[in-house]
Structure formats: C-alpha cells, structure tokens
Amino acid sequence: MPRAALSPLARVRKICLALPETTERQSHGAPSFFIRDRVCFVNYMDQHHDDGRLALWCACPPGMRDGLVKAQLEQYFVPPYVGFRGWIGVRLDRDPDWEDVERVIREAYVAVAPKKLVAAFLDR
C-alpha cells in the first residue's frame, strides 16, 4: 500500500528539524523554526492576513533573494515585515520543487546560525 504524501508543513518540519540544534514553536501565530531556541530562520505562513498564499518566509544570505525573485516571480517574493531584513518568501501552494525548498531552508539556516554551528554543519 503506498504511503500518503506528507503535508507541506510536515515536509518543512522534517527539513528544518533535521538541522543541528533547531526547534519549532509558534511565533506570531505561525509555526516557526529556531536555532538554539532563539534565532528564527523559517516561518510557515498559511494565509497570512488572508494573502492567499501558503508560503515560507526564510532568512536569506545577502544577494540571493533578488536573483531568485527576479528569475522566478511566481515562486519567490519579498515577504512583508521581514523583507527589509533580506528575507525571502517561498510559495508552497504552486507545486514547488522540494529540492529547491530544502536548499532555501538550508541557506536560511546558514545565514543566521552562529559561525561555529555553521562550520560543524558544513563539515559533516
């Protein structure tokens, strides 16, 4: 019997919580993922203020966001509230490539994690 596909939240949760020293808790009414329970790197936003999107808001390394948004406007966007900090929005309601989603989540982690934790993560 085939296994049921994971929900988008379950997939995001699996990716985020596989990263070193990460936790999940609600923040501003949304499932959010933190490093060492302090630094947020991903928010899971389902119809935030009825915006019609199921999306992630992710920390982003300098220079990455603008290229992705420009190249794939239907998949990436500048999210409200955190966009001024360089964060990127990733649409999950438009049949995303989950390898791309995982890459963006990993980049979010590396963008804000402490340097020693990033070094240990990249060396494994």
Steps between C-alpha positions, in 0.01 A plus 500: 500500500655839402587743776303820510692808396609726781319830542702813416538579872620147574756526220625838622511373858706195394752717311534765772521268799769289332734799526723523811354651817167602350159519667146589400249721675221741414610855433252768397241224453706293259717189531854636512841340515784620719867434554587435863142604579590867443571594138215450253597385152166382348134591550220287350226739392158366403276780369680772697246783530299322227772560241402187306838332546637191663862601531821505697674815611870418526817677603715546193869561436584836343452503124296182472147637531495757223628254239243235594210746509598649166552160333192324647244759606224236508692297761691759708404838645606763751295432814346775712650588840826310447577585138691812604740266683572315176265207561338312210151360456462154344160397362398148605159517333638491145644149480850593611813304424565363849873475435496878443293551815750293699789700355336831600436367853863388534620839373272668756657292775855582388413871466411543868658213696805566718827456307618198701168323447513574126857368479400177675194466275697556179777260608271202555 
